[in-house]
Amino acid sequence: MIRFLPGILFFIGFLVFSYLFLPHPSIQLVFGLLVGGIVILALGMYSAVRLGRSLVLKADREAALVIGAQSLIEVLRKLEVLREHDASQGNDWPEYGDHPSITKRIASLQNP
Protein backbone atom coordinates (compact mmCIF):
# COMPACT_ATOMS: atom_id res chain seq x y z
CA MET A 1 0.00 0.00 0.00
CA ILE A 2 2.90 2.35 0.73
CA ARG A 3 4.07 2.01 -2.87
CA PHE A 4 0.68 3.27 -4.10
CA LEU A 5 0.54 6.17 -1.62
CA PRO A 6 2.13 8.85 -3.88
CA GLY A 7 -0.28 7.98 -6.68
CA ILE A 8 -3.26 7.97 -4.35
CA LEU A 9 -2.29 11.34 -2.84
CA PHE A 10 -1.84 12.85 -6.31
CA PHE A 11 -5.20 11.44 -7.32
CA ILE A 12 -6.98 12.82 -4.24
CA GLY A 13 -5.30 16.20 -4.72
CA PHE A 14 -6.49 16.33 -8.31
CA LEU A 15 -10.05 15.47 -7.28
CA VAL A 16 -10.07 18.14 -4.55
CA PHE A 17 -8.67 20.72 -6.98
CA SER A 18 -11.28 19.77 -9.58
CA TYR A 19 -14.12 20.03 -7.10
CA LEU A 20 -13.03 23.37 -5.63
CA PHE A 21 -11.79 25.30 -8.67
CA LEU A 22 -13.50 24.00 -11.82
CA PRO A 23 -16.90 25.40 -12.87
CA HIS A 24 -18.49 22.04 -13.79
CA PRO A 25 -16.80 19.49 -11.61
CA SER A 26 -18.90 16.52 -12.70
CA ILE A 27 -17.36 16.22 -16.20
CA GLN A 28 -13.88 17.03 -14.94
CA LEU A 29 -14.22 14.60 -12.04
CA VAL A 30 -15.09 11.76 -14.40
CA PHE A 31 -12.08 12.65 -16.53
CA GLY A 32 -10.01 13.00 -13.35
CA LEU A 33 -11.10 9.55 -12.21
CA LEU A 34 -10.02 8.10 -15.53
CA VAL A 35 -6.64 9.85 -15.55
CA GLY A 36 -6.08 9.10 -11.86
CA GLY A 37 -6.88 5.44 -12.36
CA ILE A 38 -4.41 5.19 -15.22
CA VAL A 39 -1.71 6.96 -13.17
CA ILE A 40 -2.23 4.69 -10.17
CA LEU A 41 -2.21 1.60 -12.38
CA ALA A 42 1.05 2.68 -14.06
CA LEU A 43 2.69 3.43 -10.72
CA GLY A 44 1.55 0.09 -9.33
CA MET A 45 2.92 -1.85 -12.29
CA TYR A 46 6.26 -0.04 -12.09
CA SER A 47 6.40 -0.68 -8.36
CA ALA A 48 5.64 -4.38 -8.79
CA VAL A 49 8.43 -4.77 -11.35
CA ARG A 50 10.95 -3.10 -9.04
CA LEU A 51 9.77 -5.20 -6.10
CA GLY A 52 10.13 -8.43 -8.10
CA ARG A 53 13.69 -7.53 -9.10
CA SER A 54 14.73 -6.65 -5.58
CA LEU A 55 13.20 -9.84 -4.16
CA VAL A 56 15.19 -12.02 -6.59
CA LEU A 57 18.43 -10.32 -5.55
CA LYS A 58 17.50 -10.61 -1.87
CA ALA A 59 16.75 -14.32 -2.32
CA ASP A 60 20.18 -14.74 -3.91
CA ARG A 61 21.83 -13.06 -0.92
CA GLU A 62 19.92 -15.30 1.51
CA ALA A 63 20.83 -18.42 -0.47
CA ALA A 64 24.48 -17.31 -0.50
CA LEU A 65 24.41 -17.20 3.30
CA VAL A 66 23.20 -20.80 3.41
CA ILE A 67 25.28 -22.48 0.70
CA GLY A 68 28.04 -19.93 0.21
CA ALA A 69 28.37 -17.15 -2.32
CA GLN A 70 30.93 -18.96 -4.45
CA SER A 71 28.74 -22.07 -4.75
CA LEU A 72 25.75 -20.01 -5.84
CA ILE A 73 27.87 -18.07 -8.34
CA GLU A 74 29.07 -21.37 -9.84
CA VAL A 75 25.48 -22.60 -10.18
CA LEU A 76 24.43 -19.35 -11.85
CA ARG A 77 27.39 -19.57 -14.26
CA LYS A 78 26.40 -23.14 -15.17
CA LEU A 79 22.84 -21.94 -15.82
CA GLU A 80 24.21 -19.16 -18.02
CA VAL A 81 26.28 -21.68 -20.04
CA LEU A 82 23.25 -23.97 -20.43
CA ARG A 83 21.10 -21.06 -21.53
CA GLU A 84 23.67 -19.96 -24.12
CA HIS A 85 24.01 -23.54 -25.37
CA ASP A 86 20.24 -23.88 -25.79
CA ALA A 87 20.07 -20.46 -27.49
CA SER A 88 22.71 -21.55 -30.01
CA GLN A 89 20.48 -24.50 -30.91
CA GLY A 90 17.45 -22.25 -31.32
CA ASN A 91 15.77 -23.11 -28.01
CA ASP A 92 15.04 -20.07 -25.86
CA TRP A 93 14.35 -20.38 -22.17
CA PRO A 94 11.07 -18.84 -21.03
CA GLU A 95 11.29 -15.61 -19.09
CA TYR A 96 9.25 -15.34 -15.92
CA GLY A 97 8.40 -11.77 -15.09
CA ASP A 98 11.05 -9.09 -15.23
CA HIS A 99 13.81 -10.76 -13.24
CA PRO A 100 17.39 -9.54 -13.33
CA SER A 101 19.67 -11.31 -15.78
CA ILE A 102 21.98 -14.06 -14.58
CA THR A 103 24.94 -11.74 -15.22
CA LYS A 104 23.41 -9.07 -12.99
CA ARG A 105 22.69 -11.64 -10.28
CA ILE A 106 26.31 -12.82 -10.35
CA ALA A 107 27.55 -9.22 -10.16
CA SER A 108 25.25 -8.58 -7.22
CA LEU A 109 26.69 -11.55 -5.35
CA GLN A 110 30.27 -10.54 -6.10
CA ASN A 111 29.72 -6.96 -4.88
CA PRO A 112 27.58 -7.22 -1.73
Secondary structure in CASP SS format (residue, H / E / C, confidence):
PFRMAT SS
TARGET T0000
AUTHOR 0000-0000-0000
METHOD secondary structure of the structure
MODEL  1
M C 1.00
I H 1.00
R H 1.00
F H 1.00
L H 1.00
P H 1.00
G H 1.00
I H 1.00
L H 1.00
F H 1.00
F H 1.00
I H 1.00
G H 1.00
F H 1.00
L H 1.00
V H 1.00
F H 1.00
S H 1.00
Y H 1.00
L H 1.00
F H 1.00
L C 1.00
P C 1.00
H C 1.00
P H 1.00
S H 1.00
I H 1.00
Q H 1.00
L H 1.00
V H 1.00
F H 1.00
G H 1.00
L H 1.00
L H 1.00
V H 1.00
G H 1.00
G H 1.00
I H 1.00
V H 1.00
I H 1.00
L H 1.00
A H 1.00
L H 1.00
G H 1.00
M H 1.00
Y H 1.00
S H 1.00
A H 1.00
V H 1.00
R H 1.00
L H 1.00
G H 1.00
R H 1.00
S H 1.00
L H 1.00
V H 1.00
L H 1.00
K H 1.00
A H 1.00
D H 1.00
R H 1.00
E H 1.00
A H 1.00
A H 1.00
L H 1.00
V H 1.00
I H 1.00
G C 1.00
A H 1.00
Q H 1.00
S H 1.00
L H 1.00
I H 1.00
E H 1.00
V H 1.00
L H 1.00
R H 1.00
K H 1.00
L H 1.00
E H 1.00
V H 1.00
L H 1.00
R H 1.00
E H 1.00
H H 1.00
D H 1.00
A H 1.00
S H 1.00
Q C 1.00
G C 1.00
N C 1.00
D C 1.00
W C 1.00
P C 1.00
E C 1.00
Y C 1.00
G C 1.00
D C 1.00
H C 1.00
P C 1.00
S C 1.00
I H 1.00
T H 1.00
K H 1.00
R H 1.00
I H 1.00
A H 1.00
S H 1.00
L H 1.00
Q H 1.00
N C 1.00
P C 1.00
END
